[in-house]
Amino acid sequence: MQNVISELRNVIDKTQGEIKSSGLPEIYRNPKYIHLLFHHLISNALKFCKNDTPPRISINSQRTVDHQWQISVKDNGIGIEKTFKPFEKLNPKDGYNGTGMGLTICRKIAEDHSGTIIA
């Protein structure tokens, strides 16, 4: 998480963003993919923020009853209305840059790690 935040430091500072995280587990499986997952989720939260409202991102985790980790990423952005389909940009009319693949990549990484991702 610290590496992702460091990579995104310029955008965080530019948007006056704030990222808080607590209780995150250490994940040793495929660190490059876990890094990419959090990079996409946080950069999307920074990109799709409301006008004149600094992004506030909260990342937390908890153990489920079946001893799995549930990690939540919450933000105060514009929201998601669609699912995680390839090349489907969430806001194509609003001029946001991107390929429309970020959340699809996140879903694939989660699934490859025996997890799920929902919005």
FENZI-V180766 format. One record per run of one state. SS is the DSSP state (hx for helix, st for strand, lp for the rest). FROM is the first residue (numbers start at 1). LEN is the number of residues. Records with the same first field share a line. If there is no record, write none. Layout:
SS=FROM-LEN / FROM-LEN
This chain:
lp=1-1 / 8-1 / 16-2 / 23-8 / 48-8 / 64-5 / 76-16 / 95-7 / 113-7
hx=2-6 / 9-7 / 31-17 / 92-3 / 102-11
st=18-5 / 56-8 / 69-7
